Amino acid sequence: MKFILGKKVNMTQVWDNDKVVAVTKVQAGPCILTQVKDDNSDSYKAIQVAFGERKSKNISKPVRGHLKKAGIEKENARYIREFRVNEIKDTFKVGGVIDVSTFAKGDIIEATGVSKGKGFQGVVRRHGFAGSKKTHGNKDQLRASGSIGALGPAHVFKGRRMPGRMGGDRVTIKNLEIVEVDLENNILLIKGAVPGGENGLLIIKGQGDLIIKDKVENTEIKKEEVNKDIVEAEEKNEVAQEVAEEKKEEKEEKKETLIEEKVEEKTEQKTEEKIEEKVEENKTEEVDESKEKK
């Protein structure tokens, strides 16, 4: 049996040849093995895995120490769950990683989660009662439950379907099919709906061999990803610097052109003023000459 912990993201649809298939997007794994239990230590065989993240200050010190032994550096796992197994294999080592590569397209699985809580509901919605007739003098009892038992026993028998809290139960849906496996983003696309709301925990199980990767491989992959991110960030910084330098050059060129235009305007104004002064002087000289002639 193979299994993994996941988080429901949302529902969407994908194309399968000429048909549209409704699928649920699940963020599955990576899950880290935190403990391996066998008959000698715990009298039964099981594997304990951790999934998700949360603030380490909200986790008790014993649990943080338990996670630290498993090699979880930040000690911030949100969920810790246990799975029974038939035999303990050599690959089951503390610190191992389970990811979506253990599943394949077309696998038939079952998904377990906590259904959405719907609060206090009546028998029509909770149990599917038909309700009473709407005519012939019936009033205010259309959705009532009706009789809950005979008078003789003088009590209500266990199992009587009545109003009450609905939802918030552990539900398992079987015979679900995996439509697509995204290895890069650790995402499973499951055909149909799964129990629970968005960001709810899902336990996914299927038939087949469980693949557990070594933590060293995972850390190497992470280092490669980090290096890629660093290279991309450096390239982006270089491009941003080049763009900033080009903008500075454009601003300087604009400033120079503005200064030249202002200088030209001032020179033109001065020349116009000089021409006007000369014209006025000529006019005054002509007026003086005319007066002298008179």
Secondary structure as GFF3:
##gff-version 3
##sequence-region A 1 294
A	DSSP	beta_strand	2	16	.	.	.	ID=ss1
A	DSSP	beta_strand	19	28	.	.	.	ID=ss2
A	DSSP	beta_strand	31	37	.	.	.	ID=ss3
A	DSSP	alpha_helix	39	42	.	.	.	ID=ss4
A	DSSP	beta_strand	46	51	.	.	.	ID=ss5
A	DSSP	three_ten_helix	56	58	.	.	.	ID=ss6
A	DSSP	alpha_helix	61	69	.	.	.	ID=ss7
A	DSSP	beta_strand	79	84	.	.	.	ID=ss8
A	DSSP	beta_strand	97	98	.	.	.	ID=ss9
A	DSSP	three_ten_helix	100	102	.	.	.	ID=ss10
A	DSSP	beta_strand	108	114	.	.	.	ID=ss11
A	DSSP	beta_strand	119	121	.	.	.	ID=ss12
A	DSSP	alpha_helix	123	127	.	.	.	ID=ss13
A	DSSP	beta_strand	164	166	.	.	.	ID=ss14
A	DSSP	beta_strand	170	182	.	.	.	ID=ss15
A	DSSP	beta_strand	187	191	.	.	.	ID=ss16
A	DSSP	beta_strand	201	206	.	.	.	ID=ss17
A	DSSP	alpha_helix	215	293	.	.	.	ID=ss18
###
